[in-house]
Every structure is written in structure tokens, then in C-alpha cells.
Amino acid sequence: MRPAFSTELVTEASAFAELAADWERLYARCGTATPFQSHAWLHSWWLSYGRRGRLRVFLVREGGDLVAAAPLMLRRRPLPVLVPLGGDISDHADVLVDDERADRATAALADGLAAAARTALIDFREVRPGSAVERVYDRWGGPRLRIQDSLCLELPAVPMDELLSRLPSGKAQRVRAKLRRLQTLGVQRHVVRPDEVDAALRRLLELHRLQWQGRKVTPEHLRSRFCEHLVRSVGPMVRSGNAMVTEFRIDDDVVAVDLTLLSRPLAGAYLYGAHPRLRERKADVAVMLLDACTRHMAADGPATLSLLRGDEPYKHHWRPRAVPNHRLLLARRPTAPLMSAVAWDVVARRRGKEVLRRLAPRGDGGGPAPEAAVGQDRHRARNHDSGRRHISTPGQCWSQSPVSSGEQPVAGGRGTDVVGVAGPVGRPAEEKRADR
């Protein structure tokens, strides 16, 4: 006879820390989990960005086994909302569900979340297609809403020669010339050992600051809490195989450092820092980073090399597949009006962005003037200052990932879906993995 499912709500950081071993076992049994659902990443994020009294980690156990988990936190303003841990520095949000007990565990998780939500809306942003939380969405008994969120571009995790075979011959030849240039410069790759990770990450952030000195940079990447989060989380992730840090050296000098996050479904190109002299010496940093990633993809490793969020033109040079994230809103019937408010806010912000784009001054080439383009990038940026997104009033029209302006959002009963076509939402300019 199977043991009965039991549920638990964790609200203390110390109790969340003690879940590490159980969490990682569940993480290994959830085939859709990305690195952003690892315990090391989420617990570290909470220590840097969490607020006392807001933690809401919902657990489902079968006997002593953890079979499902939803890492959430409560945000009270402007609306009471349960949102995933990881905030805006995470590219994918999800829950964890044991693959072998998926149906029963998902049902228990959905029922538990409905009970735990009470008067709050549940708002999952940046959900990758096929994620475990989509099963919860499918089983949800109350009002629900699906909206397109940021766009991710993905490549197959194959050797560089196979990626080049996807390109027109002229482009492929130019990339090969850039690879030869890197060899001529004497660029050497060094995969960082676990005991070297802390120092390497500090070098990454220093190089990141240096490469963007005097230009627009996401302030969060220069803050100590972001550095502390990376150092605290990535070391354990490297030891468990969920991250890889690579240094690039010329004559024993470290000229660039790259952080790639790893999981069964994907390898995610997350963040890098590169010395300006690489650009001065005509080194293509984007090609260098992609080549390094492809060299470390094992035959039994991830099937996908994700360029993560953003629809920047340089990514399209590699002919990637466009994969939109989605925003899943779950409500109980008394909280359905909150879902309507969020949906209308998304529509209003999308319309506002379209108006601003039409009104933006245009340069000689017919596109937005440089100042306008910088402003658009800045307002597309994720809100790193708070570590989470904010829902603004319709009058605040800067947008991230709204429903298309033609949609009329409805928050109805079970099965209500509104799928919008969102505009491209990218990382801030300094995060884009291009050498520009």
C-alpha cells in the first residue's frame, strides 16, 4: 500500500536551508528542471534578496520522500501575489515534480497551492514550455490565464562544426576566420575547478564592470548582494555539475571569464566578463564564448544550448529556434479580479510601449535615434534593483512582456486561457553575449 501524500508549508529560511539534500534528490528526478530551480541557486537568492516573513515554500511528500515542491514568496504590494523565488536574475521559473509520480504529485501540489494561496494570486513568470508548473496549470480548478512572456533563443547542443553547417557558407567562413584569429592571439581556455570558483567569479564581475565602464550597465551586477549570490550559489552548482566557469587566458593573464549554467534540458549562457583589450585586438568574444560552450557539451549532456532571454539581432546569426516563455496566472474564484487587473495592466503597458515606439525620434538611418534606442533597452531591462517584477498601474506604460494590443483579457472560470503575442524582451544591453 502506497503511503499517503502529506503537505507542508515552509516559511523560515533555516528550514529551507535544511531541505538541501531532499531538494537536490527531487531536482535530479525532475527532468524539466533548469539550473534556476536548484537548491543552491534558490536558497542563495533568498539570502541575498528575500524579505523576512515572505517565504512560502510548498512541499509534497509521499512517506519520507519529497515528490513535489513550489518555491514561492509573498509579495503584498500593489497586489497580494505569490511569485517564484529567483526573481529577475533567473531566466526560468518552475516547480519541481518527481517524474515517476508526476500525476499524483501534481494533483497534490495543485490542491495544496490552491489552499495556500487564500487571498493571493499565484503569478509564475518566465515559464519555459514543457515545465512542470504547466502540469499544475492544466489541473488547476479555478480561474487561470496564460500570457506570452520573454522570448528565448535556443540552439542544439552540438559541436561548433555542426553549428557552422547551419549557416550560409559565407557566414560560416567568416566565423572560421574569427576562430583562427583567436588561435593566433593565443587565447587558451581553462575550466575552473571547484576550489577556484569563488576567485574566478569575482574576476568575472570585475571584468564585467570594466568592459561596460562608461556605458549603460545594470546596476545590480555591480552590487555586493549580486556578487555574494553568485559566489555562494555557483560553487556548489559546479561541484554538483549544474554550472561551469571558464577562464580565457593570454600569456597567463585572465582576459575573460564565462558562467554557463547546466541541467538536463539545457545549458544556459548566463553571464560573462571580458577585458576591453580583447575587442581592441579584434577578438570576437561572442564566437569565443560559443565555441567554448560547444566544446564542453558531453554526448549525454543537455540537448539544448540556450541563449536565454532576449531577441537581440546578433543571436539570430546562428539561426536559433525561438522559444517564448509564458506567464501563468492562477487564482481562486474570489481572487479572479486580481488576475483581471494584472491582465489589463499587461495590455496597457504593451499599448504604451507601442505608442512610445511610434513617437520616438528617428535617426538618419530610419531607426530610433541612439538616445531613444538606449532608453528602450533600459526600460526593457528587468528590475534588478528589487530582485522581482512590479505590477504598475495602467498609467505606467513601460512594458516588458505584454499581451498583444488586440487581446481582450478575460479572467473567467476554469480553462480560461489568453495567449498574447509579446514583444521581444531582452536582457539589458550589457548582458547580451555579443562583442559589440
N, C-alpha and C positions, 0 to 999 in steps of 0.2 A: 504494500500500500504506500502510495506517494505521500510524503509529508506535506502538510498544508502550507500554503503561502502565508507569510506574515509581512506586515509593512512597518516602516519606521521612518520618522522624520528627524533628520539631524540638523540641529541649529547652532551647535557650538563648534568652533574651529578646532578645538582639541580632539573632539570626537571624529571630525572629518579627517584629521591627520592620522588617526588610528586605523582608518579604513584602507590605508595604502596597499597592504598585501591583498586583501579581498578585492579591492578595486582593480588592481592590476591583473588578477586572475580573471575577473569578469571582462576586462578590456581585451584580454587575449582570446576570449570566447565570443567576442562581438566582431564579426567580420567587416562591418561597415565603419568601425571606429576610426577616426583620424587622430593624429597626434594631439589635437586640441582637446580631446576627451581623456587623455592620460591623467592619472592622479598627480604626477609631478607637475604638470602644466597648470592644472586647475587649482590645486592647493597653493602653489606658489602665487598664482594670480590673486587668490583670495587674500593672502598675507600682504600683498602689495596694494590691492585695490578694494578689498572688501570693507564693509562698514558693520560695526558691531550691531548685533540684533537682526541682521538682514539675511543671514544664511538659511537656506531652505534646500537641503539635500534629501531627496525622497528615495528610499531603498525598498526593494522587494527581495525577500529571502524565501528559499524553499529548504526547510530544515535549517542547517547552518550555512548553506551556500547562498551567496549573493547572486541573484539571477537578473536583476534589473536595477538601474539607478538613474535618477534625473537630477543633475547638479544645477540647482537654481538659487536665485537670491530674490528678495523682495525689494522692489522699488516703489516708493509711495507717491512720488510727485512726477508729473502732474496727475497721473492716474495710478491706482494700485495695480501693479503688474508684477508677475513672476517672470524673470528673464534668466537665460542661461549664464552660468559662470563663464568667465573668459573674456567678456566684454569685447571691445572694438579692436583689441590687439590679436584676436583669434579670428581666423578666416572661415571656420565652420563650427556650428553648434549642433549638438545632438544629445541623445540619451544613450545609455548602454543597455543592451538586452542580450541575454545568453542565446546564441543561435539555436542550440539544441532544445531549448524550452521557450522558443520565441512566442508562440501563440498564447500560452497560459501566462507567461511572464508579462507580455504586453498588455493583456487584459487586466491583470492585477495592477500594473503601473498606471494604466489609463483611469481605472476606478480610483486608485489612491490619489492621483493628481487632481481628479475632479473634487474629491473630498478635501484635499489640502488647499485648493485654490480659494474656496469660500467666496469672498467678495472681490477677488483679484482676477484679472485677465492673465492668461498664460501666453507669452509672446516669444516664440522661437524665431530669431533672425538667422540668416546665413545657413540655411539647411541645405546640404548637398543632396541631389537626387539619389534615392535609394537608402537614405539614412534611416536609422532605427526609429527615430521620432515620427517618421511618416506612418509607421505601423500604428503608433498611438493616435495619430491624426485620423487614420482610417476607422479606428474603433471608437472614436470619441462620440459620446451620446448627446452632446449639446451643440450649440452653435459653433461653427468653425469657419475659418477664412484662410485662403491661400493667396499670397501676393508674390509676384516675382521680386527678387532681391538682387544682390550684386551678381555680375557676370564673372565667371571663372573661365580661363582658357587652359586646355589640357592637351598634353602630348602623350604619345605612347612611350613607356619607359624602355627605350631600346638604345643600342649603341649609336654614337654620333653618325656613323656611316649610313645607318638606316634612316635617321632624321634627314640627312642630306639628300637621300634618294627621293624624299617627298617634295623637294624644292625644284624649281626650274633649273636647268643646267647652268645658266649664267649666275644665279644667286648661289648655287652650290659651289661653284668655282671661287666666288668671292669669299665665302666662308672658309674654304680650304686655305685660301691665301692668308686669311686672318689667323688661322690655326698655325700656319707656318711662321707667321710673324711672332706669335707667342713663343714658339720654339727658338727663334732667332734671338729673342730678348732673354732667353734663359729662364723663363717662368717655370718654376717647379711646384708641384702640388704636394701637400703634406696633410694627411688625415690626422686630426688631433686626437691624441689618446685621452681617455677619461681624466687622468690626473693633470692634463694640460688645459682642460676645457675652460676653467674659470679665467685664467690669464688670457686665453685666446678670445673669449667673448668680450673682455674689457678692451682688447686691441681692436676687435670688430667695431665696437661703439665709438672708439676714439677715431678710427679711420672713417667711419660713417660721418662723424661730426666734421672731420677735416675735409672730406670730399664735397660736403654741402656748405662749407663756410662761405658766408656772404650771399647765400641763396635761400630760398624758402625751404624750411625743414620742419618736419613735425616736431613740435616742442617736446612731446612725450619721450621721444628717443634720446633726448638729452637729459632726462630727469633720472635721479638716482633710483627711484622706485622701479622704473623700467629695467635699468641695469641689474638691480637686485633680483627682479623677477627672472630675467634670463639666466643669470648666474646660478640662481637657486634651482631652477627647473631643468635646464638643459644638461647639466652634469648627470643627474640620474637618468635622463632620457637617452643620453649617449651610452651609458652603461647598459641600459635595457634594449638598445637597438632602435629607439624611437627618434633619434636625431643623429646628425653627422655634422661636425665642424671641420672645415677645410681651410688651411692656410695656403697662400700663394707667395712664393719667395723668389727673389732675385738676388743672387750672391749672398745668401743667408739673411737678407733683410725681408721682413714680412711686409708685403705691399698690398695684400688684400686678405680678407677673412670672410668666409661664407657660412651661413647656417641653413641647413636643409633639414626639414622635419620628415620623419619616416613612419609609415604604417602599412598595414596590409593593402588597403585600397590605393594608396597614393604616396608619392614623395612630393613634399611641398617646398618650393623655393621661397624661403621666408624673408631673410634679411642679409645684407652684406655691407661691408665697408671696404673701400678701395682708395689707395693713395692717389692724389691728383697727378702724380708723375706718370702713372700708367697711361692716362689719356694723352699726356704730353709726348709720350714715346709711341703713340699710335697703336696702343694695345686695345683691342675690342673686349671690354670687360664682360659684356653680355655673352659673347661667344665663349670666353674663358670659363665663365660660371656654368654655362650649359654643358660644355664639354666635360667639366669635372663631375657634374651630376651624372651624366650618362655613363661615365667610366666606373661609377660605384654602384650601379644598379645590378644586383645579383639576378641570376636566372629565375630564382624562386621569390624574388622581391616584389615590390609594388608593380601593378600593371600600368599605372598612370604617373606621369611626371606633370604635376600641376604647377602652373604659373600663378596660381591663387587668384585673388580678386583683382579685377581691373581689365579694361578692354583697350589698353594702350596700343597704338599702331605698331610699335616695334615687335610686340608679341605675335602679330599676325604674319611676320616674315617667315615663321616656322610652320605655317598652315595648321594651327591648333584647332581643336574641337571646342566650340562654345558650349559651356555648361552653366546655365543660370542656377544660382542658389534661389531658395524660396523662403519666404517669411510665413510661418504657420501661426495663426491666432486661434486659441482655444478658449471657450467661455462656457459658463453655466448660464442658464436662461436669465437669471437676474442680472448677470453682468454683460449680456449681449449688447446693451447700449455702449459700453466701453469699447467693444470691438468696432461698432459703427463709427465711433469717434476717431479711432485710430485709422480706419479705412478712409474716412473723409479727409483726415489730415494728410494722408499719403497722396490722395488725389489733388488736394490744394497745393501741396508743395511741388508736385510734378508740374502742375499748370504754371505755378510761379516761376519755376526754372525755365520752362519753355518761353515764357514772356521775357525773362531776363536775357535769354539767349538771343531772341529776336532783336532786342533793344541794344545789345552790346555793340560798341563801336567796332568797326571793321577796319583792318589794316589794308595795305596796298594789295596784298595777295588775295583779298576777298574773304579771308577768315577773320576771326576775332583779333583785335589788336593785342599785342603781347601782354599789356596790363590786364586786359579782360581775361585772357587765357589763364594767367596766373590766378586771378580771382576765382575762376571757375574751378581750377584744381583745388584751391584752398577750401572752397565750400563743398566740393565733393569729398573732401577728406573725412575720415572717421573721427569721431570726437574722442581723441586720446586723452584730453585733459581729465575727463571723468572716468574713463575706462568703460563707458557704456553709452548707448544712444539715448537721446532725449526725444520725447514727443512734444512738438511745439504746437502752438495754436495755428489755425489756418493762415493767419496774417504773417506768420514767419515762413517765408516761402522758399528758403534754401532747401534743396532736396537731395536725398541720397538714392533711394530706390523705390520710386512711387509706382502706383498703378497708372496705366496709360490714361491720358486725359479723356478718352472716350468712355472709360468704365464708369458705371454707376454702382458703387459698392453697396452691398446689402448684407446685413448681419441677421440671418434668419435662423431657422431650426437646423436640425442635424442634416448634414450633407451639403450645406451652403458653401459653395466654392466660388471665389472670384480670383481669376488668374490674370494679373496685369502684365503688360509688357513694359518692363522698366528700362529706363535709360541706362547707359553704361555707368557703373560706379567703380571707381578705381581706388588704388592706394594713393596717398599723397605723392606728389611728384618725386620726392626724394626716395620713396620706397620702390619705385619702379626699377626692375632689374635690367636696366639698359645703360649703356655707356654713351651718354649724350652730352 
